Amino acid sequence: MKKITILFLILLSVKSFSQTKNFIDLPYIETSAKVDTLVIPDRIYLNILITEKDTKGKISVEELENKMNEKLKSLGIATEKQLTLNDISSNYKKYFLKQQDIQKSKNYTLTIYSAKVAGKVIVGLEEIEISNVTLEKTEYSKAEEMILTLKSKAILKAKNQAIAMTKPLNQKVGNAIYISDYNNISNLLSGRVAGIQIRGMASLKEKDSFEPIEIEFEKIKIEREVKATFKLE
């Protein structure tokens, strides 16, 4: 019985080796191709800090919060969906150690969908004495769909390269026998914070009168690279 089992394993190994060898012995061509595109971010995340310190304690955080909510709504922003509270803090430690007044602060993230609205938000909040606004990140909402499109273009480019390379040899490119995707999706869905550019900074013609602000966000680069092996016929 043991001899039969050993013989069976030997035959199976020989068969597997033969199949592998046959695959390796196939005439083939290997190419790689990369394609990319630039997209305009359509999800913009602004970090807003409201603190009593900015008004020297004259206006409470609660009052600033209400003013911010009203201002954002006047700009057409659905604050119940687009505004989220990150944290709330106060300097209780300083108060007990130095007997100073407690100054509270709140931190929010505001999600908006265009650079034009971002400009309006920055100016609008400045008008109500909220100037601690920074850019967290930018994203492109249809990045995954774009990645699939780029994959298709990359594999087609790889095949065209294979055809161009084999044409002088009077050989034909057959079916793909191996395809590999090189890229990591996670680092391609958002833009760098440093991508913000502000032109024509809000300036005063007269007290509390601001010029419109023009903001351009750096476009997000999405790219795909594939490696493909084609059988030669």
MIVEX-709240 format. One record per residue (C-alpha): residue number from 1; chain; x negated, y negated, z. Coordinates in pm, 1 decimal. Example, Ala and Ser with C-alpha at 12.3 -4.5 7.8 and 13.67 -1.06 7.14 Angstrom:
<recs>
<rec num="1" chaine="A" u="-1230.0" v="450.0" w="780.0"/>
<rec num="2" chaine="A" u="-1367.0" v="106.0" w="714.0"/>
</recs>
This chain:
<recs>
<rec num="1" chaine="A" u="0.0" v="0.0" w="0.0"/>
<rec num="2" chaine="A" u="-286.0" v="-237.9" w="83.9"/>
<rec num="3" chaine="A" u="-453.5" v="-167.4" w="-251.5"/>
<rec num="4" chaine="A" u="-129.7" v="-253.6" w="-436.1"/>
<rec num="5" chaine="A" u="-96.7" v="-580.2" w="-240.9"/>
<rec num="6" chaine="A" u="-458.5" v="-680.1" w="-312.4"/>
<rec num="7" chaine="A" u="-419.4" v="-598.4" w="-682.0"/>
<rec num="8" chaine="A" u="-102.8" v="-809.3" w="-700.1"/>
<rec num="9" chaine="A" u="-278.0" v="-1107.3" w="-539.1"/>
<rec num="10" chaine="A" u="-571.2" v="-1074.5" w="-781.4"/>
<rec num="11" chaine="A" u="-338.2" v="-1069.2" w="-1082.6"/>
<rec num="12" chaine="A" u="-147.6" v="-1371.8" w="-946.5"/>
<rec num="13" chaine="A" u="-470.9" v="-1565.1" w="-896.4"/>
<rec num="14" chaine="A" u="-590.1" v="-1480.5" w="-1247.5"/>
<rec num="15" chaine="A" u="-258.1" v="-1590.8" w="-1393.5"/>
<rec num="16" chaine="A" u="-266.4" v="-1922.8" w="-1202.8"/>
<rec num="17" chaine="A" u="-626.9" v="-1984.6" w="-1307.1"/>
<rec num="18" chaine="A" u="-538.1" v="-1909.2" w="-1665.6"/>
<rec num="19" chaine="A" u="-248.5" v="-2157.8" w="-1661.7"/>
<rec num="20" chaine="A" u="-471.9" v="-2425.5" w="-1509.0"/>
<rec num="21" chaine="A" u="-747.1" v="-2356.5" w="-1755.6"/>
<rec num="22" chaine="A" u="-502.5" v="-2377.4" w="-2045.7"/>
<rec num="23" chaine="A" u="-382.3" v="-2717.1" w="-1922.2"/>
<rec num="24" chaine="A" u="-737.5" v="-2845.9" w="-1887.1"/>
<rec num="25" chaine="A" u="-832.6" v="-2715.7" w="-2228.8"/>
<rec num="26" chaine="A" u="-554.1" v="-2912.2" w="-2398.5"/>
<rec num="27" chaine="A" u="-686.2" v="-3195.4" w="-2614.8"/>
<rec num="28" chaine="A" u="-572.3" v="-3514.8" w="-2448.7"/>
<rec num="29" chaine="A" u="-634.1" v="-3888.5" w="-2424.0"/>
<rec num="30" chaine="A" u="-619.4" v="-4090.8" w="-2103.9"/>
<rec num="31" chaine="A" u="-538.1" v="-4461.6" w="-2096.1"/>
<rec num="32" chaine="A" u="-436.4" v="-4723.3" w="-1841.3"/>
<rec num="33" chaine="A" u="-244.6" v="-5046.6" w="-1882.8"/>
<rec num="34" chaine="A" u="-150.4" v="-5344.0" w="-1666.1"/>
<rec num="35" chaine="A" u="128.5" v="-5595.6" w="-1720.6"/>
<rec num="36" chaine="A" u="237.8" v="-5889.5" w="-1508.3"/>
<rec num="37" chaine="A" u="478.5" v="-6179.6" w="-1496.3"/>
<rec num="38" chaine="A" u="542.3" v="-6493.3" w="-1291.0"/>
<rec num="39" chaine="A" u="881.1" v="-6550.7" w="-1129.3"/>
<rec num="40" chaine="A" u="1030.4" v="-6849.0" w="-950.7"/>
<rec num="41" chaine="A" u="1106.6" v="-6768.7" w="-585.3"/>
<rec num="42" chaine="A" u="1477.4" v="-6776.9" w="-506.8"/>
<rec num="43" chaine="A" u="1457.7" v="-6704.3" w="-134.9"/>
<rec num="44" chaine="A" u="1280.2" v="-6968.6" w="67.8"/>
<rec num="45" chaine="A" u="1237.9" v="-6936.7" w="443.8"/>
<rec num="46" chaine="A" u="1186.7" v="-7257.3" w="640.8"/>
<rec num="47" chaine="A" u="1089.8" v="-7257.9" w="1005.7"/>
<rec num="48" chaine="A" u="1257.0" v="-7537.9" w="1202.4"/>
<rec num="49" chaine="A" u="1147.8" v="-7635.1" w="1551.7"/>
<rec num="50" chaine="A" u="1367.4" v="-7869.9" w="1751.6"/>
<rec num="51" chaine="A" u="1225.0" v="-7997.9" w="2077.9"/>
<rec num="52" chaine="A" u="1304.5" v="-8268.7" w="2327.7"/>
<rec num="53" chaine="A" u="939.6" v="-8370.1" w="2319.5"/>
<rec num="54" chaine="A" u="982.6" v="-8531.6" w="1976.9"/>
<rec num="55" chaine="A" u="1235.8" v="-8777.1" w="2119.1"/>
<rec num="56" chaine="A" u="1046.6" v="-8814.9" w="2449.1"/>
<rec num="57" chaine="A" u="1333.7" v="-8644.0" w="2626.4"/>
<rec num="58" chaine="A" u="1590.6" v="-8901.3" w="2514.1"/>
<rec num="59" chaine="A" u="1790.1" v="-8648.9" w="2310.1"/>
<rec num="60" chaine="A" u="1865.3" v="-8300.4" w="2442.0"/>
<rec num="61" chaine="A" u="1800.2" v="-7986.3" w="2242.6"/>
<rec num="62" chaine="A" u="2172.1" v="-7916.9" w="2239.2"/>
<rec num="63" chaine="A" u="2244.1" v="-8255.7" w="2082.0"/>
<rec num="64" chaine="A" u="1965.4" v="-8211.3" w="1825.5"/>
<rec num="65" chaine="A" u="2101.1" v="-7865.8" w="1748.1"/>
<rec num="66" chaine="A" u="2448.6" v="-8003.9" w="1680.0"/>
<rec num="67" chaine="A" u="2307.4" v="-8281.6" w="1462.1"/>
<rec num="68" chaine="A" u="2103.4" v="-8028.9" w="1266.3"/>
<rec num="69" chaine="A" u="2403.7" v="-7805.4" w="1214.0"/>
<rec num="70" chaine="A" u="2615.8" v="-8097.6" w="1089.4"/>
<rec num="71" chaine="A" u="2339.9" v="-8224.7" w="859.0"/>
<rec num="72" chaine="A" u="2279.1" v="-7882.0" w="705.9"/>
<rec num="73" chaine="A" u="2650.7" v="-7829.4" w="647.4"/>
<rec num="74" chaine="A" u="2672.4" v="-8168.8" w="478.3"/>
<rec num="75" chaine="A" u="2407.6" v="-8039.8" w="234.0"/>
<rec num="76" chaine="A" u="2626.7" v="-7742.8" w="146.2"/>
<rec num="77" chaine="A" u="2442.0" v="-7488.6" w="360.6"/>
<rec num="78" chaine="A" u="2642.1" v="-7211.7" w="529.8"/>
<rec num="79" chaine="A" u="2461.9" v="-7227.6" w="864.4"/>
<rec num="80" chaine="A" u="2652.3" v="-6929.3" w="1005.5"/>
<rec num="81" chaine="A" u="2484.3" v="-6711.5" w="739.6"/>
<rec num="82" chaine="A" u="2162.8" v="-6894.3" w="651.6"/>
<rec num="83" chaine="A" u="2044.0" v="-7019.7" w="991.9"/>
<rec num="84" chaine="A" u="1914.2" v="-6782.4" w="1258.7"/>
<rec num="85" chaine="A" u="1773.9" v="-6852.6" w="1603.8"/>
<rec num="86" chaine="A" u="1427.6" v="-6708.6" w="1666.0"/>
<rec num="87" chaine="A" u="1365.8" v="-6809.0" w="2025.9"/>
<rec num="88" chaine="A" u="1426.8" v="-7067.3" w="2294.7"/>
<rec num="89" chaine="A" u="1170.5" v="-7192.2" w="2545.7"/>
<rec num="90" chaine="A" u="1115.7" v="-7452.7" w="2814.2"/>
<rec num="91" chaine="A" u="824.1" v="-7569.9" w="3023.3"/>
<rec num="92" chaine="A" u="945.3" v="-7446.4" w="3363.4"/>
<rec num="93" chaine="A" u="587.0" v="-7359.6" w="3457.7"/>
<rec num="94" chaine="A" u="471.4" v="-7718.2" w="3402.9"/>
<rec num="95" chaine="A" u="771.5" v="-7843.0" w="3595.3"/>
<rec num="96" chaine="A" u="689.1" v="-7644.4" w="3909.1"/>
<rec num="97" chaine="A" u="314.7" v="-7711.5" w="3891.2"/>
<rec num="98" chaine="A" u="316.9" v="-8081.0" w="3800.3"/>
<rec num="99" chaine="A" u="673.5" v="-8186.8" w="3883.4"/>
<rec num="100" chaine="A" u="729.3" v="-8300.9" w="3526.4"/>
<rec num="101" chaine="A" u="1061.1" v="-8305.0" w="3346.9"/>
<rec num="102" chaine="A" u="1165.9" v="-7983.5" w="3178.1"/>
<rec num="103" chaine="A" u="1157.2" v="-8010.8" w="2799.5"/>
<rec num="104" chaine="A" u="1334.5" v="-7740.3" w="2604.1"/>
<rec num="105" chaine="A" u="1283.5" v="-7630.1" w="2245.7"/>
<rec num="106" chaine="A" u="1445.5" v="-7394.0" w="1996.4"/>
<rec num="107" chaine="A" u="1301.4" v="-7228.4" w="1690.9"/>
<rec num="108" chaine="A" u="1507.0" v="-7137.2" w="1383.2"/>
<rec num="109" chaine="A" u="1463.2" v="-6979.0" w="1041.8"/>
<rec num="110" chaine="A" u="1664.1" v="-7130.2" w="758.3"/>
<rec num="111" chaine="A" u="1710.2" v="-6933.3" w="436.7"/>
<rec num="112" chaine="A" u="1770.8" v="-7137.3" w="122.6"/>
<rec num="113" chaine="A" u="1769.3" v="-7050.9" w="-243.8"/>
<rec num="114" chaine="A" u="1602.3" v="-7331.5" w="-438.0"/>
<rec num="115" chaine="A" u="1319.4" v="-7583.2" w="-409.0"/>
<rec num="116" chaine="A" u="1566.3" v="-7866.2" w="-473.8"/>
<rec num="117" chaine="A" u="1768.6" v="-7775.7" w="-165.4"/>
<rec num="118" chaine="A" u="1444.8" v="-7739.0" w="33.7"/>
<rec num="119" chaine="A" u="1361.6" v="-8100.1" w="-49.7"/>
<rec num="120" chaine="A" u="1705.3" v="-8217.2" w="61.8"/>
<rec num="121" chaine="A" u="1672.3" v="-8025.6" w="387.6"/>
<rec num="122" chaine="A" u="1333.2" v="-8175.5" w="469.6"/>
<rec num="123" chaine="A" u="1456.1" v="-8529.4" w="405.5"/>
<rec num="124" chaine="A" u="1788.4" v="-8471.8" w="580.6"/>
<rec num="125" chaine="A" u="1629.0" v="-8335.2" w="897.0"/>
<rec num="126" chaine="A" u="1376.3" v="-8618.5" w="899.9"/>
<rec num="127" chaine="A" u="1669.1" v="-8861.6" w="906.5"/>
<rec num="128" chaine="A" u="1791.2" v="-8710.5" w="1235.0"/>
<rec num="129" chaine="A" u="1441.2" v="-8704.5" w="1389.9"/>
<rec num="130" chaine="A" u="1363.8" v="-8337.6" w="1322.8"/>
<rec num="131" chaine="A" u="1029.7" v="-8322.4" w="1143.6"/>
<rec num="132" chaine="A" u="881.2" v="-7990.1" w="1258.6"/>
<rec num="133" chaine="A" u="969.6" v="-7798.8" w="941.0"/>
<rec num="134" chaine="A" u="725.2" v="-7548.1" w="793.8"/>
<rec num="135" chaine="A" u="739.3" v="-7291.4" w="516.8"/>
<rec num="136" chaine="A" u="733.8" v="-6929.3" w="637.9"/>
<rec num="137" chaine="A" u="737.7" v="-6746.9" w="304.7"/>
<rec num="138" chaine="A" u="899.5" v="-6724.9" w="-36.8"/>
<rec num="139" chaine="A" u="1055.5" v="-6422.8" w="-205.7"/>
<rec num="140" chaine="A" u="1207.5" v="-6319.1" w="-537.0"/>
<rec num="141" chaine="A" u="1533.8" v="-6131.5" w="-476.8"/>
<rec num="142" chaine="A" u="1519.7" v="-5924.6" w="-798.1"/>
<rec num="143" chaine="A" u="1158.7" v="-5814.5" w="-756.8"/>
<rec num="144" chaine="A" u="1237.6" v="-5442.2" w="-752.1"/>
<rec num="145" chaine="A" u="1433.0" v="-5465.0" w="-1078.9"/>
<rec num="146" chaine="A" u="1146.8" v="-5661.4" w="-1230.2"/>
<rec num="147" chaine="A" u="899.7" v="-5394.4" w="-1117.2"/>
<rec num="148" chaine="A" u="1096.1" v="-5125.6" w="-1302.9"/>
<rec num="149" chaine="A" u="1090.3" v="-5340.1" w="-1616.7"/>
<rec num="150" chaine="A" u="716.1" v="-5390.7" w="-1586.1"/>
<rec num="151" chaine="A" u="660.5" v="-5018.1" w="-1537.7"/>
<rec num="152" chaine="A" u="838.6" v="-4950.3" w="-1866.4"/>
<rec num="153" chaine="A" u="629.3" v="-5213.0" w="-2043.7"/>
<rec num="154" chaine="A" u="307.7" v="-5079.2" w="-1890.2"/>
<rec num="155" chaine="A" u="364.6" v="-4719.1" w="-1999.9"/>
<rec num="156" chaine="A" u="459.0" v="-4835.7" w="-2349.6"/>
<rec num="157" chaine="A" u="140.5" v="-5045.0" w="-2360.9"/>
<rec num="158" chaine="A" u="-62.2" v="-4742.6" w="-2248.3"/>
<rec num="159" chaine="A" u="87.0" v="-4530.3" w="-2526.9"/>
<rec num="160" chaine="A" u="22.5" v="-4800.9" w="-2787.8"/>
<rec num="161" chaine="A" u="-339.0" v="-4813.0" w="-2672.7"/>
<rec num="162" chaine="A" u="-365.1" v="-4436.5" w="-2711.6"/>
<rec num="163" chaine="A" u="-218.4" v="-4457.8" w="-3063.3"/>
<rec num="164" chaine="A" u="-461.8" v="-4734.2" w="-3159.9"/>
<rec num="165" chaine="A" u="-756.3" v="-4531.4" w="-3029.1"/>
<rec num="166" chaine="A" u="-662.7" v="-4207.5" w="-3209.6"/>
<rec num="167" chaine="A" u="-547.3" v="-4352.7" w="-3541.5"/>
<rec num="168" chaine="A" u="-901.9" v="-4379.1" w="-3686.9"/>
<rec num="169" chaine="A" u="-945.2" v="-4010.1" w="-3598.4"/>
<rec num="170" chaine="A" u="-626.0" v="-3906.0" w="-3783.6"/>
<rec num="171" chaine="A" u="-485.5" v="-3759.2" w="-3463.7"/>
<rec num="172" chaine="A" u="-136.8" v="-3802.6" w="-3323.2"/>
<rec num="173" chaine="A" u="-38.7" v="-3884.1" w="-2968.0"/>
<rec num="174" chaine="A" u="204.5" v="-3633.3" w="-2822.4"/>
<rec num="175" chaine="A" u="403.4" v="-3618.8" w="-2500.7"/>
<rec num="176" chaine="A" u="271.4" v="-3758.0" w="-2175.7"/>
<rec num="177" chaine="A" u="139.8" v="-3483.7" w="-1949.6"/>
<rec num="178" chaine="A" u="48.3" v="-3705.0" w="-1653.8"/>
<rec num="179" chaine="A" u="157.2" v="-4053.0" w="-1537.9"/>
<rec num="180" chaine="A" u="39.2" v="-4237.0" w="-1227.5"/>
<rec num="181" chaine="A" u="156.0" v="-4567.0" w="-1076.1"/>
<rec num="182" chaine="A" u="-130.2" v="-4753.5" w="-907.1"/>
<rec num="183" chaine="A" u="49.5" v="-5031.7" w="-727.1"/>
<rec num="184" chaine="A" u="186.3" v="-5089.6" w="-380.8"/>
<rec num="185" chaine="A" u="532.3" v="-5250.6" w="-391.9"/>
<rec num="186" chaine="A" u="523.8" v="-5403.8" w="-42.8"/>
<rec num="187" chaine="A" u="268.3" v="-5672.9" w="-126.5"/>
<rec num="188" chaine="A" u="439.3" v="-5787.6" w="-444.1"/>
<rec num="189" chaine="A" u="773.8" v="-5908.9" w="-317.9"/>
<rec num="190" chaine="A" u="677.6" v="-6237.7" w="-156.3"/>
<rec num="191" chaine="A" u="470.9" v="-6544.6" w="-229.5"/>
<rec num="192" chaine="A" u="198.6" v="-6701.1" w="-22.2"/>
<rec num="193" chaine="A" u="289.2" v="-6968.8" w="226.0"/>
<rec num="194" chaine="A" u="12.6" v="-7182.7" w="79.6"/>
<rec num="195" chaine="A" u="212.0" v="-7198.7" w="-241.7"/>
<rec num="196" chaine="A" u="410.5" v="-7501.7" w="-136.2"/>
<rec num="197" chaine="A" u="329.7" v="-7827.5" w="-310.1"/>
<rec num="198" chaine="A" u="497.1" v="-8150.9" w="-209.4"/>
<rec num="199" chaine="A" u="496.3" v="-8438.2" w="-455.1"/>
<rec num="200" chaine="A" u="622.4" v="-8786.7" w="-385.4"/>
<rec num="201" chaine="A" u="637.9" v="-8746.4" w="-11.2"/>
<rec num="202" chaine="A" u="939.0" v="-8904.7" w="149.2"/>
<rec num="203" chaine="A" u="866.9" v="-9275.0" w="184.0"/>
<rec num="204" chaine="A" u="1055.6" v="-9557.4" w="343.7"/>
<rec num="205" chaine="A" u="1197.1" v="-9844.8" w="144.2"/>
<rec num="206" chaine="A" u="1360.3" v="-9966.0" w="458.2"/>
<rec num="207" chaine="A" u="1427.6" v="-9821.4" w="797.5"/>
<rec num="208" chaine="A" u="1590.0" v="-9476.2" w="785.3"/>
<rec num="209" chaine="A" u="1610.8" v="-9488.3" w="403.8"/>
<rec num="210" chaine="A" u="1420.6" v="-9204.5" w="233.4"/>
<rec num="211" chaine="A" u="1324.0" v="-9146.0" w="-125.8"/>
<rec num="212" chaine="A" u="1423.3" v="-8804.0" w="-263.6"/>
<rec num="213" chaine="A" u="1148.4" v="-8545.8" w="-225.0"/>
<rec num="214" chaine="A" u="1032.3" v="-8320.1" w="-507.5"/>
<rec num="215" chaine="A" u="902.6" v="-7978.1" w="-409.0"/>
<rec num="216" chaine="A" u="750.1" v="-7709.7" w="-627.3"/>
<rec num="217" chaine="A" u="680.9" v="-7362.5" w="-494.4"/>
<rec num="218" chaine="A" u="403.3" v="-7149.5" w="-634.6"/>
<rec num="219" chaine="A" u="543.3" v="-6883.8" w="-865.3"/>
<rec num="220" chaine="A" u="520.3" v="-6525.9" w="-744.5"/>
<rec num="221" chaine="A" u="306.1" v="-6292.7" w="-953.0"/>
<rec num="222" chaine="A" u="444.3" v="-5941.6" w="-995.7"/>
<rec num="223" chaine="A" u="229.8" v="-5684.5" w="-1171.6"/>
<rec num="224" chaine="A" u="228.2" v="-5311.7" w="-1248.3"/>
<rec num="225" chaine="A" u="-53.9" v="-5086.2" w="-1356.0"/>
<rec num="226" chaine="A" u="-10.7" v="-4729.8" w="-1479.3"/>
<rec num="227" chaine="A" u="-246.3" v="-4452.8" w="-1585.3"/>
<rec num="228" chaine="A" u="-119.6" v="-4206.0" w="-1844.4"/>
<rec num="229" chaine="A" u="-251.5" v="-3890.1" w="-2006.6"/>
<rec num="230" chaine="A" u="-111.7" v="-3792.4" w="-2348.1"/>
<rec num="231" chaine="A" u="-151.6" v="-3463.7" w="-2532.2"/>
<rec num="232" chaine="A" u="-319.7" v="-3490.7" w="-2871.1"/>
<rec num="233" chaine="A" u="-158.4" v="-3308.6" w="-3161.1"/>
</recs>
